[in-house]
Amino acid sequence: MKLSQILFVAGASAALCAAGAQNDPIYNFWTYGPDKYADGSLVLKGERYALVWAENDLQSVTFNADGTVVGGAIVEVVRTENDDGSCHRYMFEVDVARMPDFPGGTWCVYLLDTRRWDADGNVSVSDELDIVNAAGIVDGSQVQLKPAGDYRPDKTKLRENPCVASTPSAVPEGTVDPVITDIRIDGEEVCVSATNTVPYIQYTLLSSDAPDADKFGPAESAQRTGSASPKDELQFRVPVSDSGRAFFRVGRAAARE
């Protein structure tokens, strides 16, 4: 359901006077970055910033790994066209006729982590909003309940709000656990295969020198996005010299703070 229209602020606010209905609430935000993911890497070009309505307060909003939201709704999304970890001079305009759908509550912009990894470990931004690894609030974003023609950005705050997508998303209820189907030595590598994965979770190889669940830690292996079919195999490889442990497990790749 498309609820709003995105306007790109290209310069003087006078250029916006003809845009949209005069009574439509607008929500504008700027981030000059550098915005980052929880692992410390710079936000990729094409990453998403989402205008979110919370039924109560922002603490009640939970992003699920499959892109759904609990306690609120994603009203609109923009994708940054910059490659320097920033997304600035954007303005959301919400059709005033739809405002009864969002009584009270709180509005905010979130930076989303929608990266996915292919079988070779290459990373890209997901084509659809069907993966959310983590999210973070964009500080300094603000609701402007004014006519579009009255829009005036506060330029004193433009460089004060770098954002980090640091809060991991929740795993939806009923998500299956991966199952290891094969562990073998292939030359200088340990090869671990697993099935029963889902396409909205990023997985990584965990290892331990004991079968106790609380002693497993990440092995030296790139993460992978789960398969569309639970029968498809994901394969993880780690050098024999780096594994150093006899027990392996495949689990969700945790965001690094």
WOVENUR-V504910 format. One record per helix or strand. SS is the DSSP state (@ for helix, = for strand). FROM is the first residue (numbers start at 1). TO is the last residue. If there is no record, write none. Layout:
ss:SS from:FROM to:TO
ss:SS from:FROM to:TO
//
This chain:
ss:= from:4 to:8
ss:@ from:13 to:16
ss:= from:25 to:31
ss:= from:36 to:37
ss:= from:42 to:42
ss:= from:48 to:54
ss:@ from:58 to:60
ss:= from:62 to:64
ss:= from:69 to:70
ss:= from:72 to:79
ss:= from:87 to:94
ss:@ from:96 to:101
ss:= from:106 to:113
ss:= from:115 to:117
ss:= from:123 to:125
ss:= from:134 to:137
ss:= from:142 to:144
ss:@ from:148 to:150
ss:@ from:155 to:157
ss:= from:164 to:165
ss:= from:167 to:168
ss:= from:170 to:170
ss:= from:179 to:186
ss:= from:189 to:195
ss:= from:202 to:208
ss:@ from:213 to:215
ss:= from:217 to:218
ss:= from:224 to:225
ss:= from:234 to:239
ss:@ from:240 to:243
ss:= from:247 to:252
//
